[in-house]
Amino acid sequence: MRLNKKLKYLQIAFNRSMPEVHQMINLLPASERIIIEAGTPFVKQYGQDGIASLKGWWDAKLQAGRRSYIVADLKCMDRGSTEVGAAASAGASAATCLGLAPIETIDEFIKKCQQSNIDSMIDMMNVEFPFEILPKLKKLPDIVVLHRGVDEGIRNREKQLPLHLIHRIKGTYNLVISLAGGETVKEVISSYFNDADVVVVWRPFYEEPQETSSLAQEFLKTIK
């Protein structure tokens, strides 16, 4: 585990063009509480070069002696070992695999993450009962991502964030929990209040990239 389990983190997902993301990262406060995510569309467009660029830019922003953390949001569904290898060689600190993937794929994904010294993140988007997945695995992941998808959040306004699962999972497993899908300050506060270790945001930054600095400062204030 490359994160400090005693700390809370803000994960910002970037999905704009490479030049725009570079400008946005330059606007961020240099905080080790910020996790930089290469969003799925960003990874699909820019691949390993994109992941490596994010790491280089954030390393430069944090400066010497401060460790960056870069997530490659692969949303892997097959060939777990191959995808992890590509992300790790590009400098990722963690990568994601979908909980809906075959158990064999998830097992290979976690195994390769351990071998590559990066954190394994299993994204439970559209998995109603994570407890049907976790006991089947040969080894547990480092991080479980509880996730209300973007499209379902837009089309189904009543769809709630899966906050109720945080304590249930932590009561059974010693895992870091990431919560994705909440985009307002109120939702982020609620996520941390319910004991999420990492909260993922993207929409405010995507829609108002020029406000990256103030948005990050506002969200960071919610971390206790």
Number of C-alpha atoms within 10 A of each C-alpha: 16 12 19 11 13 6 11 21 23 23 23 24 23 27 21 19 13 17 8 15 22 16 14 20 20 16 17 19 17 17 18 14 19 23 22 24 28 30 21 18 15 22 20 14 15 16 18 19 15 20 27 19 18 27 23 13 17 23 18 14 18 16 12 8 7 13 13 24 23 27 28 31 25 24 21 23 18 17 13 24 20 13 21 30 18 15 28 23 12 19 21 29 25 26 29 29 28 22 25 19 19 12 16 14 20 31 20 20 29 28 19 21 27 16 12 18 14 25 23 26 30 30 26 24 19 15 16 11 10 19 13 11 17 18 10 12 15 14 13 20 23 21 23 24 24 26 20 20 16 14 9 13 15 10 9 10 8 9 12 12 19 17 18 10 17 22 14 11 17 14 10 9 11 12 18 22 24 26 27 26 24 24 17 13 16 11 14 25 19 16 24 20 14 14 18 24 24 26 28 24 24 18 18 15 22 19 11 11 19 14 15 21 16 13 16 21 13 12 18 19 10 17 18 10
